[in-house]
Amino acid sequence: MSKKEKVKKVKVYKKKPKFLRRRKPNRSRGGDFFLSIFLTLMALIMVAPLVFAISSSLKPLDELFIFPPKFFAKNPSMDNFSDLFVTMGKSWVTFPRYVFNTVFLTFVGTLGHIIVASMAAFVLAKYDFPGGKGFFRLVTVALMFNGYVTAIPNYVIMNKLGMIDTYWAIIIPAFGAPLGLFLMKQFMEGLPGALIEAAKIDGAKEWGIFLHIVMPNVKPAWLTVIIFTVQALWNNGATTVIYSEEKKTLSFALRQITSGNAIARTGQAYAVSIVLMIVPIFIFILSQSQILETMASSGLKD
């Protein structure tokens, strides 16, 4: 064999196998450029209402009614927020009390909803029992009903249980919300059954399988449920089931303040919207990053 043939043979052997070669994208540079422009425009459209609300909360009263309206504040000020807290300070129920009510309802309702939905979803997804499919169809049908439709039946049930004007009138219905059960069950069905069977062979109990195997692998599902549940409970005014002022939520108290004088408190109304948006947005930002990370790192299949 000649030297030239040996060099050629070595080059052939050094060539990477097809499955190890880096796949080149099919899009052109022009396609990437227009896709980036499109995504940027969509991002600006979605963030514009939030920026406008923040800008309006920083505008003095004379800038709020200027025509034509300006998107950004010329003389930004925190007066709307300070006026809002001064107004809240005049209430006979203190501001920290409203905050405590809302935080307590949101935390307990979200935690209970995650526990109930995940345990029920695990049974429905991984076990066959009489009536299981029918029960899940009932849950799917319940997704079609808005909270306004179920307000009267919910009030009647809470009244029969003696829970009207208590925290449980909001917490108990949050435990049984159908959205969390639906999402968790659909996600758990994607878990490989071989993983659970292997854990049983190794001696793991049902509770250990649920806590240490199932829940970590469905992290995207329960983080998504947390986002929706926190948003619903944080903004819940609870006007139909809670009547005592010391048990009112922050959302109800803030909206009551701004509805007293519509023109003079327009700036405070924008400040209220920002205060109510802070926690849901903060939870969403934290959970979204974890959801993306978990979805990228997990992907078990049979």
MARZADREN-276952 format. One record per residue (C-alpha): residue number from 1; chain; z, y negated, x negated. Coordinates in pm, 1 decimal. Last residue first. Example, Ala and Ser with C-alpha at 12.3 -4.5 7.8 and 13.67 -1.06 7.14 Angstrom:
<pts>
PT  pos  unit        c3        c2        c1
PT    2     A     714.0     106.0   -1367.0
PT    1     A     780.0     450.0   -1230.0
</pts>
This chain:
<pts>
PT  pos  unit        c3        c2        c1
PT  302     A    2764.9    -424.4    4107.4
PT  301     A    2774.5    -790.8    4019.3
PT  300     A    3020.0   -1021.3    3851.4
PT  299     A    2905.9   -1376.6    3804.8
PT  298     A    3170.8   -1582.5    3638.1
PT  297     A    3138.4   -1831.7    3354.0
PT  296     A    2892.8   -2073.7    3515.2
PT  295     A    3050.4   -2058.6    3859.2
PT  294     A    3392.7   -2114.5    3707.3
PT  293     A    3282.9   -2419.1    3508.8
PT  292     A    3104.2   -2571.8    3807.2
PT  291     A    3406.4   -2516.9    4031.4
PT  290     A    3643.8   -2656.4    3770.2
PT  289     A    3441.8   -2977.1    3737.7
PT  288     A    3422.2   -3011.8    4114.9
PT  287     A    3795.4   -2957.4    4162.4
PT  286     A    3896.7   -3253.8    3948.3
PT  285     A    3638.8   -3491.2    4095.3
PT  284     A    3708.0   -3376.4    4451.9
PT  283     A    4084.4   -3415.7    4419.3
PT  282     A    4038.5   -3772.3    4290.2
PT  281     A    3790.6   -3853.2    4566.7
PT  280     A    4026.9   -3716.6    4833.7
PT  279     A    4322.3   -3910.9    4682.1
PT  278     A    4151.8   -4250.3    4642.2
PT  277     A    3964.1   -4263.7    4973.5
PT  276     A    4255.6   -4366.5    5195.0
PT  275     A    4354.5   -4651.5    4962.6
PT  274     A    3991.5   -4766.8    4940.5
PT  273     A    3948.5   -4769.9    5319.3
PT  272     A    4274.6   -4963.1    5358.7
PT  271     A    4155.5   -5227.1    5110.8
PT  270     A    3840.6   -5270.9    5318.8
PT  269     A    4057.7   -5323.6    5626.6
PT  268     A    4276.4   -5565.9    5430.9
PT  267     A    3969.2   -5781.2    5368.2
PT  266     A    3891.3   -5781.8    5739.6
PT  265     A    4249.0   -5875.4    5821.4
PT  264     A    4190.0   -6228.7    5946.7
PT  263     A    3887.6   -6122.6    6150.9
PT  262     A    4017.7   -5806.1    6323.5
PT  261     A    4373.9   -5916.9    6385.7
PT  260     A    4592.1   -5621.8    6491.6
PT  259     A    4346.8   -5346.4    6400.6
PT  258     A    4424.4   -5372.6    6027.7
PT  257     A    4789.4   -5279.0    6073.0
PT  256     A    4717.9   -4987.8    6305.7
PT  255     A    4465.7   -4850.4    6060.3
PT  254     A    4720.6   -4850.3    5780.3
PT  253     A    4989.2   -4680.6    5988.2
PT  252     A    4757.9   -4408.9    6122.5
PT  251     A    4623.0   -4317.3    5778.9
PT  250     A    4968.1   -4320.9    5622.5
PT  249     A    5091.9   -4060.8    5869.0
PT  248     A    5345.2   -4111.5    6144.1
PT  247     A    5675.6   -3923.4    6133.6
PT  246     A    5904.6   -4230.0    6123.9
PT  245     A    5703.0   -4380.6    6411.7
PT  244     A    5777.0   -4092.2    6643.8
PT  243     A    5471.4   -4007.0    6854.7
PT  242     A    5311.6   -3710.2    6678.9
PT  241     A    5075.0   -3474.5    6868.3
PT  240     A    4785.5   -3691.9    6986.3
PT  239     A    4786.3   -3964.1    6718.8
PT  238     A    4786.3   -3724.5    6424.1
PT  237     A    4600.8   -3983.1    6211.0
PT  236     A    4444.5   -3716.8    5991.8
PT  235     A    4279.2   -3875.5    5688.0
PT  234     A    4486.3   -3683.0    5432.4
PT  233     A    4465.8   -3364.7    5641.2
PT  232     A    4085.3   -3347.7    5662.9
PT  231     A    4018.3   -3451.9    5302.7
PT  230     A    4282.4   -3216.3    5168.5
PT  229     A    4134.0   -2928.1    5369.1
PT  228     A    3774.6   -2990.7    5260.7
PT  227     A    3853.6   -3017.8    4888.4
PT  226     A    4102.7   -2729.5    4893.7
PT  225     A    3844.6   -2502.6    5059.2
PT  224     A    3604.8   -2574.8    4773.5
PT  223     A    3876.8   -2485.1    4523.8
PT  222     A    3938.8   -2168.4    4724.3
PT  221     A    3575.7   -2059.7    4697.9
PT  220     A    3517.3   -2154.2    4334.1
PT  219     A    3830.2   -1956.2    4232.7
PT  218     A    3702.3   -1633.8    4388.0
PT  217     A    3738.0   -1434.4    4065.0
PT  216     A    4092.1   -1557.5    3995.8
PT  215     A    4196.7   -1466.3    4354.4
PT  214     A    4055.4   -1111.2    4352.6
PT  213     A    4188.5    -976.4    4023.9
PT  212     A    4544.6   -1093.0    3956.5
PT  211     A    4674.4   -1189.2    4300.1
PT  210     A    4481.7    -953.5    4529.9
PT  209     A    4488.1    -658.0    4293.1
PT  208     A    4861.5    -709.7    4234.1
PT  207     A    4930.6    -718.7    4609.5
PT  206     A    4727.6    -403.6    4667.0
PT  205     A    4903.0    -213.6    4387.5
PT  204     A    4752.4    -147.4    4045.6
PT  203     A    4779.5     209.7    3915.6
PT  202     A    4485.5     220.8    3675.1
PT  201     A    4284.3     405.5    3940.6
PT  200     A    4353.9     119.6    4182.6
PT  199     A    4225.3    -133.6    3929.4
PT  198     A    3908.7      70.3    3879.4
PT  197     A    3854.1      76.9    4256.1
PT  196     A    3889.0    -300.4    4273.0
PT  195     A    3630.7    -354.9    4000.0
PT  194     A    3399.9     -89.6    4145.5
PT  193     A    3394.1    -281.9    4473.6
PT  192     A    3207.7    -559.3    4301.2
PT  191     A    3300.3    -906.8    4429.0
PT  190     A    3020.7   -1060.5    4634.7
PT  189     A    3200.2    -985.2    4962.0
PT  188     A    3481.5   -1205.5    4837.2
PT  187     A    3258.3   -1513.6    4858.4
PT  186     A    3164.0   -1459.7    5223.3
PT  185     A    3525.8   -1391.2    5313.7
PT  184     A    3655.8   -1699.4    5133.7
PT  183     A    3400.9   -1929.6    5295.3
PT  182     A    3460.3   -1799.2    5649.1
PT  181     A    3839.3   -1795.0    5617.9
PT  180     A    3841.6   -2151.8    5487.1
PT  179     A    3617.3   -2279.5    5766.3
PT  178     A    3812.2   -2111.1    6048.5
PT  177     A    4122.6   -2337.5    6038.3
PT  176     A    4426.3   -2118.4    6107.0
PT  175     A    4674.6   -2271.2    5863.5
PT  174     A    4566.8   -2624.2    5959.4
PT  173     A    4664.6   -2552.8    6321.5
PT  172     A    5021.9   -2473.9    6201.0
PT  171     A    5054.6   -2783.2    5977.8
PT  170     A    4961.3   -3049.5    6233.0
PT  169     A    5200.3   -2963.1    6517.9
PT  168     A    5434.8   -2828.7    6250.7
PT  167     A    5520.0   -3182.7    6140.3
PT  166     A    5699.9   -3242.7    6467.5
PT  165     A    5627.8   -3463.9    6768.2
PT  164     A    5504.4   -3168.1    6974.0
PT  163     A    5625.4   -2837.3    6833.2
PT  162     A    5792.2   -2693.1    7143.8
PT  161     A    5578.1   -2376.9    7138.0
PT  160     A    5438.0   -2451.4    7484.7
PT  159     A    5364.4   -2809.0    7371.8
PT  158     A    5185.4   -2684.8    7059.9
PT  157     A    4969.3   -2458.6    7275.6
PT  156     A    4884.5   -2733.8    7525.6
PT  155     A    4808.0   -2983.8    7247.9
PT  154     A    4576.1   -2739.4    7070.7
PT  153     A    4397.4   -2663.8    7397.2
PT  152     A    4347.4   -3041.4    7446.8
PT  151     A    4232.0   -3116.7    7090.8
PT  150     A    3992.4   -2820.4    7067.0
PT  149     A    3681.4   -3018.6    7158.3
PT  148     A    3783.9   -3316.8    6942.7
PT  147     A    3828.4   -3083.7    6643.8
PT  146     A    3466.3   -2977.5    6669.7
PT  145     A    3366.6   -2629.4    6782.4
PT  144     A    3078.6   -2455.3    6603.7
PT  143     A    3301.5   -2300.0    6336.7
PT  142     A    3485.9   -2106.9    6610.2
PT  141     A    3172.9   -1894.3    6662.7
PT  140     A    3192.7   -1773.8    6301.9
PT  139     A    3561.0   -1688.0    6343.7
PT  138     A    3479.7   -1487.0    6658.1
PT  137     A    3207.3   -1304.3    6465.2
PT  136     A    3471.6   -1225.6    6202.0
PT  135     A    3695.7   -1073.3    6468.3
PT  134     A    3410.6    -860.6    6599.3
PT  133     A    3336.8    -729.2    6252.5
PT  132     A    3699.6    -630.0    6197.6
PT  131     A    3749.0    -476.3    6541.8
PT  130     A    3822.6    -126.4    6414.8
PT  129     A    3889.5    -123.4    6039.7
PT  128     A    3671.8    -137.3    5730.1
PT  127     A    3835.4    -293.6    5425.4
PT  126     A    3700.4    -512.6    5144.7
PT  125     A    3568.5    -827.2    5312.6
PT  124     A    3788.7    -846.4    5623.2
PT  123     A    4108.7    -761.3    5435.2
PT  122     A    4035.9   -1004.8    5153.9
PT  121     A    3935.6   -1276.2    5401.1
PT  120     A    4268.5   -1248.2    5582.7
PT  119     A    4462.4   -1285.8    5258.5
PT  118     A    4243.8   -1574.4    5138.9
PT  117     A    4257.6   -1763.4    5468.8
PT  116     A    4635.3   -1732.5    5510.5
PT  115     A    4720.4   -1832.8    5152.0
PT  114     A    4463.2   -2113.6    5125.6
PT  113     A    4560.9   -2254.4    5466.6
PT  112     A    4929.0   -2246.9    5378.4
PT  111     A    4873.4   -2440.6    5057.9
PT  110     A    4650.6   -2697.5    5230.2
PT  109     A    4889.3   -2752.9    5521.0
PT  108     A    5195.5   -2773.7    5295.4
PT  107     A    5034.8   -3024.0    5056.6
PT  106     A    4858.3   -3239.6    5314.7
PT  105     A    5152.2   -3256.3    5555.6
PT  104     A    5397.6   -3340.2    5276.5
PT  103     A    5166.8   -3599.2    5116.9
PT  102     A    5103.7   -3769.1    5452.2
PT  101     A    5468.0   -3782.5    5556.3
PT  100     A    5581.4   -3892.8    5210.6
PT   99     A    5328.3   -4177.5    5203.3
PT   98     A    5441.2   -4299.1    5545.1
PT   97     A    5803.8   -4292.4    5427.1
PT   96     A    5711.9   -4471.7    5103.2
PT   95     A    5573.9   -4762.0    5315.8
PT   94     A    5903.3   -4819.2    5495.6
PT   93     A    5940.6   -4783.8    5871.3
PT   92     A    6058.6   -5117.3    6016.6
PT   91     A    5721.5   -5263.3    5918.6
PT   90     A    5728.2   -5590.8    5726.0
PT   89     A    5658.3   -5413.3    5396.3
PT   88     A    5327.0   -5285.9    5531.0
PT   87     A    5212.8   -5644.7    5578.5
PT   86     A    5312.1   -5731.2    5222.3
PT   85     A    5136.5   -5413.7    5102.0
PT   84     A    4814.8   -5518.4    5276.0
PT   83     A    4839.9   -5876.7    5154.8
PT   82     A    4869.3   -5749.3    4794.7
PT   81     A    4566.9   -5525.2    4844.0
PT   80     A    4355.0   -5802.6    4995.0
PT   79     A    4470.3   -6048.3    4728.7
PT   78     A    4343.4   -5829.8    4442.0
PT   77     A    4066.4   -6077.9    4358.4
PT   76     A    3702.9   -6074.1    4260.2
PT   75     A    3535.3   -6418.3    4255.8
PT   74     A    3162.7   -6353.2    4295.1
PT   73     A    3211.6   -6016.0    4468.4
PT   72     A    2914.6   -5779.1    4455.3
PT   71     A    2672.3   -5686.1    4734.5
PT   70     A    2635.2   -6037.2    4871.5
PT   69     A    2587.2   -6102.4    5241.3
PT   68     A    2320.0   -6350.3    5351.3
PT   67     A    2527.3   -6503.4    5493.3
PT   66     A    2892.3   -6530.1    5386.2
PT   65     A    3150.1   -6355.1    5604.8
PT   64     A    3322.1   -6142.8    5337.5
PT   63     A    3288.1   -6418.1    5077.2
PT   62     A    3518.7   -6655.0    5267.4
PT   61     A    3786.7   -6384.7    5299.8
PT   60     A    3810.8   -6324.6    4926.1
PT   59     A    3619.8   -6021.6    4794.6
PT   58     A    3793.1   -5737.8    4606.1
PT   57     A    3791.3   -5493.7    4899.9
PT   56     A    3422.3   -5574.0    4948.0
PT   55     A    3342.3   -5464.0    4591.0
PT   54     A    3525.8   -5134.2    4636.3
PT   53     A    3348.5   -5069.2    4966.8
PT   52     A    3010.0   -5164.5    4816.2
PT   51     A    3064.5   -4932.8    4518.1
PT   50     A    3148.2   -4644.8    4752.4
PT   49     A    2847.4   -4715.4    4974.0
PT   48     A    2615.0   -4733.7    4665.9
PT   47     A    2726.5   -4401.7    4511.1
PT   46     A    2493.9   -4187.1    4723.1
PT   45     A    2188.4   -4411.9    4685.3
PT   44     A    2249.1   -4453.1    4312.4
PT   43     A    2273.3   -4074.3    4265.8
PT   42     A    1950.6   -4023.7    4460.3
PT   41     A    1772.7   -4280.2    4242.6
PT   40     A    1900.1   -4112.1    3924.2
PT   39     A    1791.9   -3770.4    4049.4
PT   38     A    1440.0   -3900.4    4119.7
PT   37     A    1411.8   -4072.7    3781.1
PT   36     A    1530.0   -3757.6    3602.2
PT   35     A    1275.1   -3548.5    3793.8
PT   34     A    1002.2   -3798.8    3706.1
PT   33     A    1086.2   -3769.0    3334.5
PT   32     A    1119.2   -3390.7    3341.1
PT   31     A     779.7   -3361.1    3507.8
PT   30     A     622.6   -3590.5    3247.7
PT   29     A     775.2   -3383.5    2970.7
PT   28     A     613.7   -3073.8    3118.6
PT   27     A     797.8   -2808.0    3309.3
PT   26     A     760.3   -2437.9    3221.9
PT   25     A    1067.7   -2434.8    3002.6
PT   24     A    1042.2   -2230.5    2683.2
PT   23     A    1238.2   -1908.7    2668.8
PT   22     A    1415.3   -1851.6    2342.6
PT   21     A    1321.9   -1520.4    2195.1
PT   20     A    1584.7   -1247.4    2204.0
PT   19     A    1422.4   -1045.1    2487.6
PT   18     A    1086.9   -1049.0    2308.7
PT   17     A    1220.9    -900.4    1986.9
PT   16     A    1241.1   -1136.2    1691.3
PT   15     A     977.0   -1113.0    1415.3
PT   14     A    1135.3   -1010.8    1090.2
PT   13     A     975.7    -665.1    1119.3
PT   12     A     625.9    -812.5    1151.7
PT   11     A     686.4   -1043.6     859.2
PT   10     A     793.9    -750.0     647.3
PT    9     A     473.7    -564.3     739.3
PT    8     A     257.8    -863.8     640.4
PT    7     A     434.5    -889.3     306.1
PT    6     A     379.7    -516.9     245.0
PT    5     A       9.8    -544.5     337.6
PT    4     A     -42.0    -824.5      84.9
PT    3     A     133.7    -628.6    -189.3
PT    2     A    -101.4    -334.9    -139.4
PT    1     A       0.0       0.0       0.0
</pts>
